[in-house]
């Protein structure tokens, strides 16, 4: 149950919020006007978390 709640909390954050706290950003692929990113960060317990995002062509993100 706790894991499910934590997963739901992770999903609610926008990419901008995740990038502010990122420890590592990996570009997994860049095909057909889409870029797939894997953003990793450390949570309040010191455990590394990650989430994947897909960015469309023309999208603007700030680091």
C-alpha positions in Angstrom: 0.0 0.0 0.0 2.8 2.5 0.9 4.6 1.7 -2.3 1.4 2.5 -4.3 1.0 5.8 -2.6 4.6 6.7 -3.2 4.3 5.8 -6.9 1.2 8.0 -7.2 3.1 10.9 -5.6 6.0 10.4 -8.0 3.7 10.6 -11.0 2.1 13.9 -10.0 5.2 16.0 -10.4 5.9 17.9 -13.6 9.1 17.5 -15.5 10.1 21.1 -14.4 9.8 20.1 -10.8 11.8 16.9 -11.3 14.6 18.7 -13.2 15.1 21.1 -10.3 15.9 18.2 -8.0 17.6 15.9 -10.6 20.9 14.2 -9.8 21.1 12.6 -13.2 19.3 13.2 -16.6 19.7 10.6 -19.3 18.6 10.9 -22.9 17.4 7.4 -23.7 16.4 8.1 -27.3 15.6 10.8 -29.8 13.5 9.6 -32.6 10.7 11.1 -34.8 10.5 14.5 -33.1 10.4 13.0 -29.6 13.0 12.8 -26.9 12.8 10.2 -24.1 14.4 11.2 -20.9 15.1 9.4 -17.6 15.3 11.8 -14.7 16.8 10.5 -11.4 16.8 12.2 -8.0 17.2 11.4 -4.3 14.1 11.4 -2.1 13.9 12.6 1.5 15.1 9.2 2.7 18.2 9.3 0.5 17.0 6.6 -1.9 17.4 7.2 -5.6 14.1 7.4 -7.6 13.6 7.9 -11.3 10.9 8.7 -13.8 10.7 8.6 -17.6 9.4 11.5 -19.6 8.7 12.0 -23.3 9.3 15.5 -24.7 7.8 16.5 -28.1 9.5 18.6 -30.7 9.2 22.3 -30.0 8.8 21.8 -26.2 10.8 24.1 -24.0 12.2 23.0 -20.7 14.5 24.9 -18.3 17.4 23.3 -16.5 
